[in-house]
């Protein structure tokens, strides 16, 4: 997901998406351990999306603080 798309979402939507992605990582790690996952690069993309979301949330927090 692109940062531009994420910036258009509300803070509540971002928190919900963050929760879903973290749950997806847990499931993906479990599937990787059992050998069910063929595309292991998906984990990397999910981690990057989580980082983007956290960055945007932090930016909003700092903007509202000032």
HELIX and SHEET records of a PDB file:
HELIX    1   1 UNK A    3  UNK A    7  1                                   5    
HELIX    2   2 UNK A   11  UNK A   33  1                                  23    
HELIX    3   3 UNK A   41  UNK A   65  1                                  25    
END                                                                             
